[in-house]
Amino acid sequence: MYDLSPGPYVIVSMSGGPTRYSNLFEPPFPSPGFGQIRFSRGGKLMGVGYHPAYSVAGDDAVTVAGVLTCKYPKRK
């Protein structure tokens, strides 16, 4: 488990649009944020969540959450 505030960062790009959201971008007002990256036992899945992730301009935000399947190179 890795906390995302402060520390590793997440950048999300919405399909069909140029807007990117990240825990790196800060709005012009105080806004606490929190989130984590977590790997399942055995490393087969990775979950990520962060709230709120702001746009570069800091005028829009989203909550990011999802799970990915990890694919590792085959051992030789």
Residue pairs with C-beta under 8 A, 6 or more apart in sequence:
1 36
1 37
1 38
1 39
2 8
2 36
2 37
2 38
3 34
3 35
3 36
4 10
4 23
4 33
4 34
4 35
4 36
4 37
4 50
5 23
5 32
5 33
5 34
5 35
8 37
9 22
9 23
9 24
10 22
10 23
10 35
10 37
10 48
10 50
10 53
10 64
11 20
11 21
11 22
11 24
12 20
12 21
12 22
12 53
12 62
12 64
13 19
13 20
14 21
19 55
19 60
20 55
20 56
21 53
21 54
21 55
21 60
21 61
21 62
21 64
22 53
22 54
23 33
23 35
23 50
23 53
25 53
25 54
25 55
25 56
25 58
26 54
26 58
27 54
27 58
27 59
27 61
28 58
31 52
31 54
33 50
33 51
33 52
33 53
34 50
34 51
35 48
35 49
35 50
35 51
35 64
36 47
36 48
36 49
37 46
37 47
37 48
38 46
38 47
38 48
39 45
39 46
39 47
39 70
40 46
40 47
43 70
43 72
44 69
44 70
45 67
45 68
45 69
45 70
46 67
46 68
46 70
47 65
47 66
47 67
47 68
48 64
48 65
48 66
48 67
48 68
49 63
49 64
49 65
49 66
50 63
50 64
50 65
51 63
51 64
52 61
52 62
52 63
53 61
53 62
53 63
53 64
54 60
54 61
55 61
